[in-house]
Amino acid sequence: MDAATRTPARTRPAEPLTVDATGPADVRAAVLASRERGLPLTVQATGHGTVVPPDEGLLLRTSRMSRVLVDPSRRVARAEAGARWSHVIAAAAPLGLSPLSGSHASVGVTGYTLGGGVGWLSRRFGFAADHLLRAELVTADGRHLTADADRHPDLFWALRGGSGNFGVVTSLEFRLHPVSTVYAGVALFPAERTAEVLTQFRDDAPTRPDALSISVALANHADYGRVVVLRAVYAGTAEDGARALRSLLKVAGPPLHDSFRTMPYAETESLGGTPPLHFHLYADLPDALISAIAHSDASGIEVRHWGGAMACPAPGAGPVGHREVPFSLTIEGSATDAAPLAAFATGGSFLNFLHDTSRTATAYTPENFRRLREVKRAYDPQNVFHRNHNIRPA
């Protein structure tokens, strides 16, 4: 067979050069090496939330840096870049403290916090990024900086929601909260009650206590078929939690299953959730949207109430999301399933749940995105950290 008729060999993507850092010195060396050799740099802590495949250049992993220290007198934790929420929860729980972690303890602390961080305690206390006190990081020029309210305050502001655009974080220090147990659980109801439950869920929103974080989902269940799923966590007593849920449970009717009880905060991971294949924010839940949800063929749709402390940031808070928007939909299904529901959305998004890197700007207000680009220009003008939800330098 001559060259003209020979079947061309398959080309394989280039494998990245991988560096497993064990400390800030390794991180600094990797950042400088990637710049000197012109290698695209991908930074990965635990691997959760990776939006750009690390298929070339240099892959810097910080998963070996996973130590966690807790100061009970200050109610503060210090976590290295590769720590997971399970590590923090295990260290804080014996002291009667809890972090503002997400719904899954296996998720990494760093990416979750820098992307905003919303979890079961967020209506009570705010976003995880709002409780960040200090960050240590290596910048694009190899400097190892500490950013907090007094040192590099512009960088500290940007880190609290701007993700990994400004450097490689080596450790975070953040507040813990005096929560050891919560009233929480999951209740299932017939799918025929979807519209009534969602209408009451919407109508209760303005008077719902901040201590109650809650969602209503439509899902397929192995034993009960199509069901309405009520998930909730009340950061307080069982009596107060049951009272806060009373009106919604009255409309829902007799449950097919009910697991509500007082539990350690760590057990809220068992409540589950809907995979965010599609995610949208909503200023309201009009009747037409509720009807569309009730009649949707999507495998799962979860409506969550935001607000509370998330909508009331302290002065100088970071650029997290669209704080004024009260509802979100998480959709497990095809683009065809999601399209009728997206028609009612605001067009904004939330970085932790965003997969499409072309829509990064939608996770911020226009003013915050403009300011983020200015901070990016100050700390990474050549856009070394770009294999992420990239914010290009102004």
C-alpha positions as a Markdown table, in Angstrom:
| # | Residue | x | y | z |
|---|---|---|---|---|
| 1 | Met | 0.0 | 0.0 | 0.0 |
| 2 | Asp | 1.5 | 3.3 | -1.0 |
| 3 | Ala | 1.4 | 6.5 | 1.0 |
| 4 | Ala | -1.5 | 7.9 | -1.0 |
| 5 | Thr | -3.9 | 5.1 | 0.0 |
| 6 | Arg | -2.6 | 4.4 | 3.5 |
| 7 | Thr | -5.2 | 4.9 | 6.3 |
| 8 | Pro | -4.0 | 7.9 | 8.4 |
| 9 | Ala | -3.1 | 7.1 | 12.0 |
| 10 | Arg | -5.5 | 8.3 | 14.7 |
| 11 | Thr | -4.3 | 11.2 | 16.6 |
| 12 | Arg | -4.7 | 11.2 | 20.4 |
| 13 | Pro | -5.0 | 14.3 | 22.6 |
| 14 | Ala | -1.8 | 15.3 | 24.2 |
| 15 | Glu | -1.5 | 14.1 | 27.8 |
| 16 | Pro | -0.8 | 16.9 | 30.3 |
| 17 | Leu | 2.3 | 17.1 | 32.4 |
| 18 | Thr | 0.9 | 16.5 | 35.9 |
| 19 | Val | 2.2 | 18.1 | 39.1 |
| 20 | Asp | 0.8 | 16.9 | 42.5 |
| 21 | Ala | 1.7 | 19.8 | 44.8 |
| 22 | Thr | 2.3 | 19.2 | 48.5 |
| 23 | Gly | 2.7 | 22.8 | 49.5 |
| 24 | Pro | 2.9 | 26.4 | 48.3 |
| 25 | Ala | 6.5 | 26.0 | 47.1 |
| 26 | Asp | 5.4 | 23.2 | 44.7 |
| 27 | Val | 2.5 | 25.4 | 43.5 |
| 28 | Arg | 4.8 | 28.3 | 42.8 |
| 29 | Ala | 7.3 | 26.2 | 40.9 |
| 30 | Ala | 4.5 | 24.8 | 38.7 |
| 31 | Val | 3.1 | 28.2 | 37.9 |
| 32 | Leu | 6.5 | 29.6 | 37.0 |
| 33 | Ala | 7.4 | 26.5 | 34.9 |
| 34 | Ser | 4.1 | 26.7 | 32.9 |
| 35 | Arg | 4.9 | 30.3 | 32.1 |
| 36 | Glu | 8.5 | 29.7 | 31.2 |
| 37 | Arg | 7.7 | 26.8 | 28.9 |
| 38 | Gly | 4.5 | 28.3 | 27.4 |
| 39 | Leu | 2.3 | 25.5 | 28.7 |
| 40 | Pro | -1.4 | 26.1 | 29.3 |
| 41 | Leu | -2.1 | 25.7 | 33.0 |
| 42 | Thr | -5.0 | 23.8 | 34.5 |
| 43 | Val | -5.5 | 23.9 | 38.2 |
| 44 | Gln | -7.5 | 21.2 | 39.9 |
| 45 | Ala | -8.1 | 20.7 | 43.6 |
| 46 | Thr | -10.5 | 17.7 | 44.1 |
| 47 | Gly | -11.8 | 17.5 | 40.5 |
| 48 | His | -15.3 | 18.6 | 41.3 |
| 49 | Gly | -16.5 | 21.4 | 39.1 |
| 50 | Thr | -13.9 | 21.0 | 36.4 |
| 51 | Val | -15.3 | 22.8 | 33.3 |
| 52 | Val | -12.2 | 22.7 | 30.9 |
| 53 | Pro | -10.7 | 19.2 | 30.4 |
| 54 | Pro | -7.0 | 19.1 | 31.4 |
| 55 | Asp | -6.0 | 17.5 | 28.1 |
| 56 | Glu | -2.8 | 19.4 | 27.4 |
| 57 | Gly | -0.2 | 21.6 | 28.9 |
| 58 | Leu | 0.4 | 21.4 | 32.7 |
| 59 | Leu | -2.1 | 20.0 | 35.2 |
| 60 | Leu | -1.5 | 21.3 | 38.7 |
| 61 | Arg | -3.3 | 19.2 | 41.3 |
| 62 | Thr | -3.6 | 20.3 | 45.0 |
| 63 | Ser | -5.5 | 17.3 | 46.3 |
| 64 | Arg | -2.6 | 16.2 | 48.5 |
| 65 | Met | -2.9 | 19.5 | 50.4 |
| 66 | Ser | -5.8 | 18.5 | 52.6 |
| 67 | Arg | -5.1 | 19.5 | 56.2 |
| 68 | Val | -7.8 | 21.2 | 58.2 |
| 69 | Leu | -7.3 | 23.1 | 61.5 |
| 70 | Val | -10.1 | 24.4 | 63.7 |
| 71 | Asp | -9.9 | 27.2 | 66.2 |
| 72 | Pro | -13.0 | 26.7 | 68.5 |
| 73 | Ser | -12.5 | 29.9 | 70.4 |
| 74 | Arg | -12.7 | 32.0 | 67.2 |
| 75 | Arg | -15.1 | 29.6 | 65.4 |
| 76 | Val | -12.7 | 29.5 | 62.4 |
| 77 | Ala | -11.4 | 26.8 | 60.2 |
| 78 | Arg | -8.2 | 26.8 | 58.1 |
| 79 | Ala | -8.4 | 24.4 | 55.2 |
| 80 | Glu | -5.7 | 23.7 | 52.6 |
| 81 | Ala | -6.5 | 23.8 | 48.9 |
| 82 | Gly | -7.3 | 20.1 | 48.5 |
| 83 | Ala | -9.5 | 19.7 | 51.6 |
| 84 | Arg | -13.1 | 18.4 | 51.1 |
| 85 | Trp | -16.1 | 19.4 | 53.2 |
| 86 | Ser | -16.1 | 16.0 | 54.8 |
| 87 | His | -12.7 | 16.9 | 56.4 |
| 88 | Val | -14.0 | 20.2 | 57.8 |
| 89 | Ile | -17.2 | 18.7 | 59.1 |
| 90 | Ala | -15.3 | 15.9 | 60.9 |
| 91 | Ala | -13.0 | 18.4 | 62.5 |
| 92 | Ala | -15.8 | 20.9 | 63.5 |
| 93 | Ala | -18.6 | 18.6 | 64.6 |
| 94 | Pro | -17.1 | 17.4 | 67.9 |
| 95 | Leu | -16.9 | 21.1 | 68.8 |
| 96 | Gly | -20.5 | 21.8 | 68.1 |
| 97 | Leu | -19.7 | 23.8 | 64.9 |
| 98 | Ser | -20.5 | 23.5 | 61.3 |
| 99 | Pro | -19.3 | 25.0 | 58.0 |
| 100 | Leu | -21.4 | 26.4 | 55.2 |
| 101 | Ser | -20.9 | 23.4 | 53.1 |
| 102 | Gly | -23.0 | 22.1 | 50.2 |
| 103 | Ser | -25.3 | 19.2 | 49.8 |
| 104 | His | -22.4 | 16.7 | 49.2 |
| 105 | Ala | -19.5 | 16.4 | 51.7 |
| 106 | Ser | -17.2 | 15.0 | 49.0 |
| 107 | Val | -17.1 | 18.4 | 47.3 |
| 108 | Gly | -13.9 | 20.4 | 47.6 |
| 109 | Val | -13.8 | 23.4 | 49.9 |
| 110 | Thr | -11.8 | 25.7 | 47.6 |
| 111 | Gly | -13.7 | 25.6 | 44.3 |
| 112 | Tyr | -17.1 | 25.6 | 46.1 |
| 113 | Thr | -16.2 | 28.6 | 48.2 |
| 114 | Leu | -14.6 | 30.7 | 45.5 |
| 115 | Gly | -17.6 | 30.0 | 43.2 |
| 116 | Gly | -20.0 | 31.4 | 45.8 |
| 117 | Gly | -21.1 | 28.3 | 47.8 |
| 118 | Val | -24.8 | 27.7 | 48.5 |
| 119 | Gly | -25.9 | 25.0 | 50.9 |
| 120 | Trp | -28.5 | 24.0 | 53.5 |
| 121 | Leu | -27.4 | 26.8 | 56.0 |
| 122 | Ser | -27.2 | 29.6 | 53.4 |
| 123 | Arg | -30.6 | 31.2 | 54.0 |
| 124 | Arg | -29.6 | 31.4 | 57.7 |
| 125 | Phe | -26.0 | 32.6 | 57.4 |
| 126 | Gly | -25.3 | 33.5 | 53.7 |
| 127 | Phe | -23.1 | 32.2 | 51.0 |
| 128 | Ala | -19.9 | 30.4 | 51.9 |
| 129 | Ala | -17.9 | 33.1 | 50.1 |
| 130 | Asp | -19.4 | 35.7 | 52.4 |
| 131 | His | -17.8 | 34.0 | 55.4 |
| 132 | Leu | -14.3 | 33.7 | 53.9 |
| 133 | Leu | -11.8 | 35.6 | 56.2 |
| 134 | Arg | -8.5 | 35.0 | 54.5 |
| 135 | Ala | -7.0 | 33.3 | 51.4 |
| 136 | Glu | -3.4 | 32.4 | 50.7 |
| 137 | Leu | -2.6 | 32.1 | 47.0 |
| 138 | Val | 0.2 | 32.0 | 44.4 |
| 139 | Thr | -0.4 | 34.6 | 41.7 |
| 140 | Ala | 0.6 | 34.5 | 38.0 |
| 141 | Asp | 4.0 | 36.1 | 38.6 |
| 142 | Gly | 4.9 | 33.6 | 41.3 |
| 143 | Arg | 4.1 | 35.7 | 44.4 |
| 144 | His | 2.7 | 34.0 | 47.5 |
| 145 | Leu | 0.1 | 36.5 | 48.8 |
| 146 | Thr | -2.3 | 36.7 | 51.7 |
| 147 | Ala | -5.5 | 38.4 | 50.8 |
| 148 | Asp | -8.0 | 39.6 | 53.4 |
| 149 | Ala | -9.9 | 42.7 | 54.3 |
| 150 | Asp | -6.6 | 44.6 | 55.0 |
| 151 | Arg | -4.1 | 43.1 | 52.6 |
| 152 | His | -4.9 | 43.2 | 48.9 |
| 153 | Pro | -8.6 | 44.0 | 49.6 |
| 154 | Asp | -9.4 | 44.3 | 45.9 |
| 155 | Leu | -8.1 | 40.7 | 45.4 |
| 156 | Phe | -9.9 | 39.5 | 48.5 |
| 157 | Trp | -13.2 | 41.0 | 47.1 |
| 158 | Ala | -12.7 | 39.2 | 43.8 |
| 159 | Leu | -11.9 | 35.9 | 45.3 |
| 160 | Arg | -15.2 | 35.7 | 47.1 |
| 161 | Gly | -17.2 | 34.7 | 44.0 |
| 162 | Gly | -14.7 | 35.2 | 41.1 |
| 163 | Ser | -13.4 | 31.6 | 41.3 |
| 164 | Gly | -9.9 | 30.6 | 40.3 |
| 165 | Asn | -9.2 | 33.5 | 37.9 |
| 166 | Phe | -6.7 | 35.3 | 40.1 |
| 167 | Gly | -4.2 | 32.7 | 41.3 |
| 168 | Val | -3.8 | 29.2 | 42.8 |
| 169 | Val | -5.3 | 29.2 | 46.3 |
| 170 | Thr | -3.2 | 27.2 | 48.8 |
| 171 | Ser | -5.4 | 27.7 | 51.9 |
| 172 | Leu | -8.6 | 29.3 | 53.0 |
| 173 | Glu | -9.7 | 30.6 | 56.4 |
| 174 | Phe | -13.4 | 30.9 | 57.1 |
| 175 | Arg | -16.0 | 31.1 | 59.8 |
| 176 | Leu | -17.8 | 28.2 | 61.3 |
| 177 | His | -21.2 | 28.4 | 62.9 |
| 178 | Pro | -22.7 | 27.1 | 66.2 |
| 179 | Val | -24.9 | 24.5 | 64.6 |
| 180 | Ser | -24.7 | 20.9 | 65.7 |
| 181 | Thr | -28.1 | 19.5 | 64.9 |
| 182 | Val | -30.9 | 20.5 | 62.6 |
| 183 | Tyr | -34.5 | 19.5 | 61.9 |
| 184 | Ala | -34.4 | 18.1 | 58.4 |
| 185 | Gly | -35.7 | 15.4 | 56.1 |
| 186 | Val | -37.4 | 14.4 | 52.9 |
| 187 | Ala | -41.1 | 13.9 | 52.3 |
| 188 | Leu | -42.7 | 12.4 | 49.2 |
| 189 | Phe | -46.2 | 13.1 | 47.9 |
| 190 | Pro | -48.2 | 12.1 | 44.8 |
| 191 | Ala | -47.2 | 14.0 | 41.6 |
| 192 | Glu | -50.8 | 15.1 | 41.2 |
| 193 | Arg | -50.2 | 17.6 | 44.0 |
| 194 | Thr | -47.3 | 19.3 | 42.2 |
| 195 | Ala | -49.1 | 22.5 | 41.1 |
| 196 | Glu | -50.8 | 23.0 | 44.5 |
| 197 | Val | -47.5 | 22.4 | 46.5 |
| 198 | Leu | -45.5 | 24.8 | 44.3 |
| 199 | Thr | -48.2 | 27.5 | 44.5 |
| 200 | Gln | -48.1 | 27.3 | 48.3 |
| 201 | Phe | -44.3 | 27.1 | 48.2 |
| 202 | Arg | -44.3 | 30.4 | 46.2 |
| 203 | Asp | -46.9 | 32.1 | 48.4 |
| 204 | Asp | -45.1 | 31.2 | 51.6 |
| 205 | Ala | -41.7 | 32.6 | 50.4 |
| 206 | Pro | -42.1 | 36.3 | 51.6 |
| 207 | Thr | -42.7 | 35.2 | 55.2 |
| 208 | Arg | -40.6 | 32.0 | 55.4 |
| 209 | Pro | -38.1 | 32.2 | 58.3 |
| 210 | Asp | -34.4 | 32.5 | 57.3 |
| 211 | Ala | -33.6 | 29.4 | 59.4 |
| 212 | Leu | -35.6 | 27.3 | 56.9 |
| 213 | Ser | -33.9 | 26.2 | 53.6 |
| 214 | Ile | -36.3 | 24.3 | 51.4 |
| 215 | Ser | -36.8 | 22.9 | 47.9 |
| 216 | Val | -39.7 | 21.2 | 46.0 |
| 217 | Ala | -38.8 | 18.7 | 43.3 |
| 218 | Leu | -40.6 | 16.6 | 40.8 |
| 219 | Ala | -38.9 | 13.3 | 40.3 |
| 220 | Asn | -39.2 | 9.6 | 39.5 |
| 221 | His | -39.1 | 7.2 | 42.4 |
| 222 | Ala | -38.4 | 3.5 | 42.3 |
| 223 | Asp | -41.2 | 2.6 | 44.6 |
| 224 | Tyr | -43.8 | 5.3 | 44.2 |
| 225 | Gly | -43.4 | 6.4 | 40.6 |
| 226 | Arg | -43.7 | 10.1 | 39.8 |
| 227 | Val | -43.6 | 12.1 | 43.0 |
| 228 | Val | -43.3 | 15.5 | 44.6 |
| 229 | Val | -40.2 | 15.7 | 46.8 |
| 230 | Leu | -40.0 | 18.1 | 49.7 |
| 231 | Arg | -36.5 | 18.6 | 51.0 |
| 232 | Ala | -35.8 | 21.0 | 53.9 |
| 233 | Val | -33.4 | 21.9 | 56.7 |
| 234 | Tyr | -34.4 | 24.0 | 59.7 |
| 235 | Ala | -31.5 | 25.4 | 61.7 |
| 236 | Gly | -33.3 | 25.3 | 65.0 |
| 237 | Thr | -35.6 | 23.1 | 67.1 |
| 238 | Ala | -37.9 | 20.4 | 65.7 |
| 239 | Glu | -41.0 | 22.2 | 67.1 |
| 240 | Asp | -40.1 | 25.5 | 65.3 |
| 241 | Gly | -39.1 | 23.6 | 62.1 |
| 242 | Ala | -42.4 | 21.6 | 62.0 |
| 243 | Arg | -44.3 | 24.9 | 62.5 |
| 244 | Ala | -42.5 | 26.5 | 59.6 |
| 245 | Leu | -43.4 | 23.7 | 57.3 |
| 246 | Arg | -47.0 | 23.3 | 58.4 |
| 247 | Ser | -48.8 | 25.3 | 55.7 |
| 248 | Leu | -46.9 | 23.5 | 52.9 |
| 249 | Leu | -47.5 | 20.1 | 54.4 |
| 250 | Lys | -51.2 | 20.8 | 54.8 |
| 251 | Val | -51.5 | 21.5 | 51.1 |
| 252 | Ala | -49.4 | 18.5 | 50.1 |
| 253 | Gly | -51.7 | 16.1 | 52.0 |
| 254 | Pro | -50.7 | 12.7 | 53.5 |
| 255 | Pro | -47.1 | 11.8 | 52.6 |
| 256 | Leu | -46.1 | 8.6 | 50.8 |
| 257 | His | -42.9 | 8.8 | 52.8 |
| 258 | Asp | -41.7 | 11.2 | 55.6 |
| 259 | Ser | -38.1 | 11.1 | 57.1 |
| 260 | Phe | -38.2 | 14.5 | 59.0 |
| 261 | Arg | -36.4 | 14.3 | 62.3 |
| 262 | Thr | -33.6 | 16.0 | 64.3 |
| 263 | Met | -30.3 | 14.9 | 62.9 |
| 264 | Pro | -26.6 | 15.9 | 63.1 |
| 265 | Tyr | -25.8 | 18.5 | 60.5 |
| 266 | Ala | -23.4 | 16.1 | 58.8 |
| 267 | Glu | -26.4 | 13.8 | 58.0 |
| 268 | Thr | -28.0 | 16.4 | 55.7 |
| 269 | Glu | -25.9 | 14.9 | 52.9 |
| 270 | Ser | -28.4 | 12.1 | 52.9 |
| 271 | Leu | -31.2 | 14.4 | 51.6 |
| 272 | Gly | -29.9 | 14.3 | 48.1 |
| 273 | Gly | -30.8 | 16.6 | 45.2 |
| 274 | Thr | -31.3 | 17.0 | 41.5 |
| 275 | Pro | -28.2 | 16.9 | 39.2 |
| 276 | Pro | -27.8 | 20.4 | 37.7 |
| 277 | Leu | -27.7 | 19.5 | 34.0 |
| 278 | His | -29.5 | 22.8 | 33.4 |
| 279 | Phe | -29.8 | 25.6 | 35.9 |
| 280 | His | -31.8 | 28.9 | 35.8 |
| 281 | Leu | -32.8 | 31.7 | 38.2 |
| 282 | Tyr | -36.3 | 33.2 | 38.5 |
| 283 | Ala | -37.6 | 36.4 | 39.8 |
| 284 | Asp | -41.0 | 34.8 | 40.4 |
| 285 | Leu | -42.9 | 31.5 | 40.0 |
| 286 | Pro | -45.9 | 32.5 | 37.8 |
| 287 | Asp | -48.8 | 30.1 | 37.4 |
| 288 | Ala | -47.7 | 29.4 | 33.8 |
| 289 | Leu | -44.3 | 28.3 | 35.0 |
| 290 | Ile | -45.8 | 26.1 | 37.7 |
| 291 | Ser | -48.0 | 24.5 | 35.2 |
| 292 | Ala | -45.0 | 23.9 | 32.8 |
| 293 | Ile | -43.1 | 22.2 | 35.7 |
| 294 | Ala | -46.1 | 20.0 | 36.7 |
| 295 | His | -46.5 | 18.7 | 33.1 |
| 296 | Ser | -42.8 | 18.5 | 32.2 |
| 297 | Asp | -41.2 | 15.2 | 31.0 |
| 298 | Ala | -37.8 | 16.0 | 32.6 |
| 299 | Ser | -36.4 | 13.2 | 34.8 |
| 300 | Gly | -36.1 | 15.7 | 37.7 |
| 301 | Ile | -36.9 | 19.4 | 38.4 |
| 302 | Glu | -36.0 | 21.0 | 41.7 |
| 303 | Val | -37.2 | 24.5 | 42.7 |
| 304 | Arg | -35.2 | 26.1 | 45.4 |
| 305 | His | -35.9 | 29.2 | 47.5 |
| 306 | Trp | -32.9 | 31.4 | 47.9 |
| 307 | Gly | -33.1 | 34.8 | 49.7 |
| 308 | Gly | -32.7 | 35.1 | 53.5 |
| 309 | Ala | -29.1 | 36.0 | 54.5 |
| 310 | Met | -27.9 | 35.5 | 50.9 |
| 311 | Ala | -29.9 | 38.5 | 49.9 |
| 312 | Cys | -28.6 | 40.7 | 52.7 |
| 313 | Pro | -24.8 | 40.9 | 52.4 |
| 314 | Ala | -22.6 | 42.7 | 54.7 |
| 315 | Pro | -20.8 | 45.9 | 53.4 |
| 316 | Gly | -17.9 | 44.9 | 51.1 |
| 317 | Ala | -19.2 | 41.5 | 50.3 |
| 318 | Gly | -17.8 | 39.7 | 47.2 |
| 319 | Pro | -19.4 | 39.5 | 43.7 |
| 320 | Val | -21.5 | 36.4 | 44.3 |
| 321 | Gly | -24.3 | 35.8 | 41.9 |
| 322 | His | -27.6 | 37.7 | 41.7 |
| 323 | Arg | -28.5 | 38.1 | 45.3 |
| 324 | Glu | -31.9 | 39.6 | 44.7 |
| 325 | Val | -33.3 | 36.6 | 42.8 |
| 326 | Pro | -35.4 | 34.4 | 45.1 |
| 327 | Phe | -35.9 | 31.1 | 43.1 |
| 328 | Ser | -33.9 | 28.7 | 41.0 |
| 329 | Leu | -34.7 | 25.6 | 38.9 |
| 330 | Thr | -32.3 | 22.7 | 38.6 |
| 331 | Ile | -33.3 | 20.4 | 35.7 |
| 332 | Glu | -32.2 | 16.9 | 35.0 |
| 333 | Gly | -33.2 | 16.3 | 31.4 |
| 334 | Ser | -32.6 | 17.2 | 27.8 |
| 335 | Ala | -32.3 | 20.7 | 26.3 |
| 336 | Thr | -35.8 | 20.1 | 24.9 |
| 337 | Asp | -37.1 | 19.4 | 28.4 |
| 338 | Ala | -35.4 | 22.5 | 29.8 |
| 339 | Ala | -36.4 | 25.0 | 27.0 |
| 340 | Pro | -40.0 | 25.7 | 28.1 |
| 341 | Leu | -38.9 | 26.3 | 31.7 |
| 342 | Ala | -36.0 | 28.5 | 30.7 |
| 343 | Ala | -38.4 | 30.9 | 28.9 |
| 344 | Phe | -39.4 | 32.3 | 32.3 |
| 345 | Ala | -35.8 | 32.7 | 33.6 |
| 346 | Thr | -33.9 | 35.9 | 34.3 |
| 347 | Gly | -31.0 | 34.9 | 32.1 |
| 348 | Gly | -28.6 | 35.0 | 35.1 |
| 349 | Ser | -26.8 | 32.0 | 36.5 |
| 350 | Phe | -24.7 | 30.9 | 39.5 |
| 351 | Leu | -21.1 | 29.9 | 39.0 |
| 352 | Asn | -21.1 | 26.6 | 41.1 |
| 353 | Phe | -23.9 | 25.3 | 38.9 |
| 354 | Leu | -22.8 | 26.6 | 35.5 |
| 355 | His | -21.3 | 24.2 | 33.0 |
| 356 | Asp | -21.2 | 26.4 | 29.9 |
| 357 | Thr | -18.0 | 28.5 | 30.0 |
| 358 | Ser | -19.4 | 30.8 | 27.3 |
| 359 | Arg | -21.9 | 32.1 | 29.9 |
| 360 | Thr | -19.5 | 32.9 | 32.7 |
| 361 | Ala | -20.5 | 36.6 | 32.6 |
| 362 | Thr | -24.2 | 35.7 | 33.4 |
| 363 | Ala | -23.2 | 34.6 | 36.9 |
| 364 | Tyr | -22.5 | 38.3 | 37.8 |
| 365 | Thr | -24.1 | 41.6 | 37.7 |
| 366 | Pro | -22.7 | 43.9 | 34.9 |
| 367 | Glu | -21.0 | 46.1 | 37.5 |
| 368 | Asn | -19.4 | 43.3 | 39.4 |
| 369 | Phe | -18.2 | 41.7 | 36.2 |
| 370 | Arg | -16.6 | 44.9 | 35.1 |
| 371 | Arg | -14.8 | 45.2 | 38.4 |
| 372 | Leu | -13.7 | 41.6 | 38.3 |
| 373 | Arg | -12.1 | 42.2 | 34.9 |
| 374 | Glu | -10.2 | 45.2 | 36.4 |
| 375 | Val | -8.9 | 43.0 | 39.3 |
| 376 | Lys | -7.9 | 40.4 | 36.7 |
| 377 | Arg | -5.9 | 42.9 | 34.8 |
| 378 | Ala | -4.0 | 43.9 | 38.0 |
| 379 | Tyr | -3.1 | 40.3 | 39.1 |
| 380 | Asp | -3.2 | 38.2 | 35.9 |
| 381 | Pro | -2.9 | 40.6 | 32.9 |
| 382 | Gln | -1.7 | 37.8 | 30.6 |
| 383 | Asn | -4.6 | 35.6 | 31.6 |
| 384 | Val | -2.4 | 32.7 | 32.8 |
| 385 | Phe | -5.4 | 31.3 | 34.7 |
| 386 | His | -7.8 | 30.9 | 31.8 |
| 387 | Arg | -8.8 | 27.2 | 31.8 |
| 388 | Asn | -11.8 | 27.7 | 34.0 |
| 389 | His | -14.9 | 30.0 | 34.0 |
| 390 | Asn | -12.6 | 32.6 | 32.6 |
| 391 | Ile | -12.8 | 36.3 | 33.3 |
| 392 | Arg | -10.6 | 38.1 | 30.8 |
| 393 | Pro | -8.5 | 41.0 | 31.9 |
| 394 | Ala | -10.1 | 44.4 | 31.2 |
